[in-house]
């Protein structure tokens, strides 16, 4: 959502049009003409994007600390795929453009794919043979697919709800992790973030059903998933499915990172780091330390120390 992007400007114009009509007192005829002109502008923008894609590089649309974004970002980095990251603040994309993240855009083929699992299937289809050994971890075996699906639902949704409940207790930390100090995020978004924070917090609470009661249940469900992963490591295996890295390992490490808070989150692509565990409030600090001491928590820390690089 950069103001230099014609699609962003067009979307903002659509939102501002009712305000302009009311402010100027236009009649129905003038309003209809304005709508038609905006529709024509939108058609021209889409046609130009079709005829002249800006870049052949894939573009990953992100928000800073989304664990589903981190899953895709990590897989792209590990496979050695060259891409451009397009970061935005919090859920502005949802509120203004109706777009969630991650979204992988392929300008050369005019394709956009959302949902982290679908993006990984696309990467395997495009690069599985081209990159050979580097992309082998993306191979969609039945066992890896089943585990990824389970983790996305049972862990990804729950740990996010619990983490937001803890995060919203600290407004300054919320601003920090939403990217107020990330230099790659457009400046206009970073300026607006402190002003929009109450609205964004309310939107997240409603969209994700974040309440003290739901967060408590989410914490218990997160612990249950870590129990399952602990059981897998009981036989001494190196990775979740044996001795070979798979995208299921990256899925668990990325989603579980919100419970463990590793220092290398983002693989060096983010200027802002997770807060030091010692700086957290007492209940949150104790919960994070408990997750870190588990076999599965130790696995996440090792993954970030040994496997996570930009």
C-alpha positions as CSV (number, residue, x, y, z in Angstrom):
1,X,0.0,0.0,0.0
2,X,2.4,2.6,-1.2
3,X,1.0,6.0,-2.2
4,X,3.1,5.8,-5.4
5,X,1.2,2.6,-6.3
6,X,-1.7,3.6,-8.6
7,X,-3.8,0.7,-7.2
8,X,-3.4,2.2,-3.7
9,X,-4.3,5.7,-4.8
10,X,-7.4,4.3,-6.7
11,X,-8.5,2.5,-3.6
12,X,-8.1,5.6,-1.4
13,X,-10.0,7.6,-3.9
14,X,-12.9,5.2,-3.7
15,X,-13.0,5.6,0.1
16,X,-12.8,9.4,-0.2
17,X,-15.4,9.8,-2.9
18,X,-18.5,9.7,-0.5
19,X,-16.8,12.3,1.7
20,X,-16.1,14.5,-1.3
21,X,-19.7,14.2,-2.5
22,X,-21.1,15.1,0.9
23,X,-18.6,18.0,1.4
24,X,-19.3,19.6,-1.9
25,X,-23.0,19.0,-2.0
26,X,-22.9,17.4,-5.4
27,X,-26.2,16.1,-6.8
28,X,-26.9,12.6,-7.9
29,X,-25.9,13.2,-11.5
30,X,-22.5,14.6,-10.6
31,X,-21.9,11.7,-8.2
32,X,-22.7,9.2,-10.9
33,X,-20.3,10.8,-13.2
34,X,-17.6,10.7,-10.6
35,X,-18.2,7.0,-9.9
36,X,-18.0,6.2,-13.7
37,X,-14.8,8.2,-14.0
38,X,-13.2,6.3,-11.1
39,X,-14.3,3.0,-12.6
40,X,-12.7,4.1,-15.9
41,X,-9.5,5.0,-14.0
42,X,-9.5,1.6,-12.3
43,X,-9.9,-0.2,-15.7
44,X,-6.9,1.8,-17.1
45,X,-4.8,0.9,-14.1
46,X,-5.5,-2.8,-14.4
47,X,-4.9,-2.7,-18.2
48,X,-1.5,-1.0,-17.7
49,X,-0.5,-3.5,-15.1
50,X,-1.5,-6.3,-17.5
51,X,0.5,-4.8,-20.4
52,X,3.5,-3.7,-18.4
53,X,4.2,-5.7,-15.3
54,X,6.5,-3.6,-13.1
55,X,9.0,-6.4,-12.3
56,X,9.6,-10.1,-13.0
57,X,10.5,-10.6,-9.3
58,X,7.9,-12.1,-7.1
59,X,6.5,-9.7,-4.5
60,X,5.5,-10.9,-1.1
61,X,2.9,-8.6,0.6
62,X,3.5,-8.7,4.3
63,X,3.0,-7.3,7.8
64,X,5.9,-7.3,10.1
65,X,5.2,-9.9,12.7
66,X,2.5,-12.1,11.1
67,X,3.5,-15.7,11.8
68,X,1.9,-16.9,8.6
69,X,4.0,-14.3,6.7
70,X,7.1,-15.5,8.5
71,X,6.3,-19.1,7.3
72,X,6.3,-18.0,3.7
73,X,9.2,-15.5,4.1
74,X,11.3,-18.3,5.6
75,X,10.5,-20.8,2.9
76,X,11.4,-18.3,0.2
77,X,14.6,-17.4,1.9
78,X,15.6,-21.1,2.5
79,X,14.9,-22.1,-1.1
80,X,17.0,-19.2,-2.3
81,X,14.2,-17.6,-4.3
82,X,14.8,-13.9,-5.1
83,X,11.8,-11.8,-4.2
84,X,10.7,-8.3,-3.1
85,X,9.0,-7.8,0.2
86,X,6.1,-5.2,0.2
87,X,5.5,-4.5,3.9
88,X,2.5,-2.7,5.4
89,X,1.3,-1.7,8.8
90,X,-0.9,-4.1,10.8
91,X,-4.3,-4.7,9.2
92,X,-4.5,-1.6,7.1
93,X,-4.6,-3.8,4.0
94,X,-7.7,-5.5,5.3
95,X,-9.4,-2.3,6.2
96,X,-8.6,-0.3,3.1
97,X,-8.2,-2.9,0.3
98,X,-9.9,-6.0,1.7
99,X,-6.6,-7.9,1.3
100,X,-5.1,-10.2,4.0
101,X,-1.5,-11.3,4.1
102,X,0.6,-13.1,3.1
103,X,0.0,-12.6,-0.6
104,X,2.5,-13.6,-3.2
105,X,2.3,-11.6,-6.4
106,X,3.9,-12.8,-9.6
107,X,3.9,-9.7,-11.9
108,X,5.2,-11.5,-14.9
109,X,2.2,-13.9,-15.0
110,X,-0.2,-11.4,-13.4
111,X,-1.0,-13.9,-10.6
112,X,-1.7,-13.3,-6.9
113,X,-1.9,-16.1,-4.4
114,X,-3.0,-15.8,-0.8
115,X,-2.9,-18.3,2.1
116,X,0.5,-19.5,3.2
117,X,-0.2,-23.2,2.4
118,X,-1.3,-22.4,-1.2
119,X,1.7,-20.2,-1.6
120,X,4.0,-23.1,-0.6
121,X,2.3,-25.4,-3.1
122,X,2.9,-22.8,-5.8
123,X,6.5,-22.4,-4.9
124,X,7.0,-26.2,-5.2
125,X,5.2,-26.3,-8.6
126,X,7.4,-23.4,-9.9
127,X,10.7,-24.2,-8.3
128,X,10.7,-27.8,-7.1
129,X,12.7,-29.1,-10.1
130,X,14.4,-25.9,-11.0
131,X,16.1,-25.5,-7.6
132,X,16.5,-29.2,-7.0
133,X,18.1,-29.9,-3.6
134,X,17.5,-26.4,-2.2
135,X,13.7,-26.7,-2.7
136,X,13.4,-30.4,-1.7
137,X,12.0,-29.4,1.7
138,X,8.9,-28.0,-0.1
139,X,7.9,-31.4,-1.5
140,X,4.2,-31.9,-0.5
141,X,4.2,-35.4,0.9
142,X,0.9,-36.6,2.5
143,X,2.5,-36.7,6.0
144,X,3.9,-33.1,5.7
145,X,0.6,-31.8,4.2
146,X,-1.4,-33.3,7.0
147,X,0.9,-31.9,9.7
148,X,0.9,-28.4,8.1
149,X,-2.9,-28.3,7.9
150,X,-3.1,-29.4,11.6
151,X,-0.6,-26.8,12.7
152,X,-2.1,-23.9,10.7
153,X,-5.5,-24.5,12.3
154,X,-4.7,-25.8,15.8
155,X,-1.6,-23.7,16.5
156,X,-1.6,-20.7,14.2
157,X,-5.0,-19.4,15.0
158,X,-4.8,-20.1,18.8
159,X,-1.3,-18.8,19.5
160,X,-2.1,-15.6,17.6
161,X,-5.2,-15.0,19.8
162,X,-3.3,-15.5,23.0
163,X,-0.3,-13.4,21.8
164,X,-2.6,-10.5,20.9
165,X,-4.2,-10.5,24.3
166,X,-0.8,-10.2,26.0
167,X,0.5,-7.7,23.4
168,X,-2.5,-5.3,23.7
169,X,-1.6,-4.8,27.4
170,X,1.3,-2.7,26.2
171,X,0.5,0.1,23.7
172,X,4.1,1.0,22.9
173,X,5.0,-2.6,22.3
174,X,2.0,-3.0,20.0
175,X,3.1,0.0,18.0
176,X,6.6,-1.4,17.8
177,X,5.6,-4.9,16.6
178,X,3.1,-3.4,14.1
179,X,6.0,-1.7,12.5
180,X,6.1,1.9,13.6
181,X,9.9,1.8,13.5
182,X,10.3,-0.4,10.4
183,X,12.1,1.8,7.8
184,X,10.8,-0.3,4.9
185,X,7.2,0.4,5.7
186,X,5.8,3.5,3.9
187,X,6.3,6.6,6.0
188,X,2.7,7.7,5.7
189,X,1.5,4.5,7.4
190,X,4.0,4.9,10.2
191,X,2.8,8.4,10.8
192,X,-0.8,7.3,10.9
193,X,-0.3,4.2,13.0
194,X,-0.3,5.9,16.5
195,X,-3.5,7.7,15.5
196,X,-5.2,4.6,14.1
197,X,-4.0,2.3,16.9
198,X,-7.3,2.3,18.9
199,X,-9.3,1.5,15.7
200,X,-6.9,-1.2,14.6
201,X,-6.9,-2.8,18.1
202,X,-10.7,-2.8,18.1
203,X,-10.8,-4.3,14.6
204,X,-8.3,-7.1,15.6
205,X,-10.2,-7.9,18.7
206,X,-13.5,-8.3,16.7
207,X,-12.0,-10.1,13.8
208,X,-10.0,-12.6,15.8
209,X,-12.4,-12.7,18.8
210,X,-9.7,-11.7,21.3
211,X,-11.0,-11.6,24.8
212,X,-9.5,-12.7,28.1
213,X,-11.6,-15.8,28.1
214,X,-10.8,-16.8,24.5
215,X,-7.1,-16.0,25.1
216,X,-7.0,-18.4,28.1
217,X,-8.6,-21.2,26.0
218,X,-6.1,-20.4,23.2
219,X,-3.2,-20.7,25.6
220,X,-4.4,-24.2,26.7
221,X,-4.8,-25.3,23.0
222,X,-1.3,-24.0,22.2
223,X,0.1,-26.0,25.1
224,X,-1.7,-29.1,23.7
225,X,-0.1,-28.7,20.3
226,X,3.3,-28.3,22.0
227,X,2.5,-31.5,23.9
228,X,2.0,-33.3,20.5
229,X,5.2,-32.0,19.1
230,X,7.1,-32.9,22.3
231,X,5.9,-36.5,21.8
232,X,7.3,-36.5,18.3
233,X,10.7,-35.6,19.6
234,X,10.7,-38.2,22.4
235,X,12.4,-40.8,20.1
236,X,15.3,-38.5,19.4
237,X,14.4,-37.5,15.9
238,X,16.0,-34.3,14.5
239,X,12.9,-32.9,12.7
240,X,9.2,-33.4,13.1
241,X,9.0,-36.0,10.4
242,X,12.4,-37.7,10.9
243,X,15.9,-36.7,10.0
244,X,15.1,-34.4,7.0
245,X,13.9,-30.8,7.1
246,X,10.4,-30.2,5.6
247,X,8.1,-27.3,5.3
248,X,6.2,-28.7,8.2
249,X,9.2,-27.9,10.4
250,X,9.3,-24.3,9.2
251,X,5.5,-24.1,9.7
252,X,5.8,-25.2,13.4
253,X,8.8,-23.0,14.0
254,X,7.2,-19.9,12.4
255,X,3.8,-20.3,14.1
256,X,5.3,-21.4,17.5
257,X,7.6,-18.4,17.5
258,X,4.9,-16.3,19.0
259,X,5.1,-18.5,22.1
260,X,8.9,-18.8,22.2
261,X,10.0,-15.3,21.0
262,X,13.3,-16.3,19.2
263,X,15.8,-13.5,18.6
264,X,16.2,-14.1,14.9
265,X,12.6,-13.8,13.9
266,X,12.4,-12.5,10.3
267,X,15.8,-13.8,9.4
268,X,17.3,-10.3,9.5
269,X,14.7,-8.7,7.3
270,X,13.1,-6.9,10.2
271,X,14.6,-3.9,12.0
272,X,12.5,-4.5,15.1
273,X,13.1,-7.6,17.3
274,X,10.9,-9.4,19.7
275,X,11.2,-7.9,23.2
276,X,13.7,-9.5,25.5
277,X,11.9,-12.1,27.7
278,X,13.2,-10.4,30.8
279,X,11.3,-7.2,29.9
280,X,7.9,-8.9,29.7
281,X,5.3,-8.7,32.4
282,X,5.5,-11.5,34.9
283,X,2.7,-13.8,33.6
284,X,3.8,-13.4,30.0
285,X,7.4,-14.0,30.9
286,X,6.6,-17.2,32.8
287,X,4.5,-18.5,29.9
288,X,7.3,-17.9,27.4
289,X,9.9,-19.5,29.5
290,X,7.8,-22.6,30.0
291,X,7.4,-22.9,26.3
292,X,11.1,-22.4,25.7
293,X,12.0,-25.2,28.2
294,X,10.0,-27.8,26.3
295,X,11.6,-30.1,23.7
296,X,9.5,-28.5,21.1
297,X,10.4,-25.0,22.3
298,X,14.1,-26.0,22.2
299,X,13.5,-27.2,18.6
300,X,12.1,-23.8,17.6
301,X,15.1,-22.0,19.1
302,X,17.5,-24.3,17.3
303,X,15.6,-23.8,14.0
304,X,16.0,-20.1,14.3
305,X,19.6,-20.3,15.4
306,X,20.7,-22.8,12.7
307,X,18.2,-22.7,9.8
308,X,16.9,-19.2,9.7
309,X,18.8,-16.9,7.5
310,X,17.9,-14.2,4.9
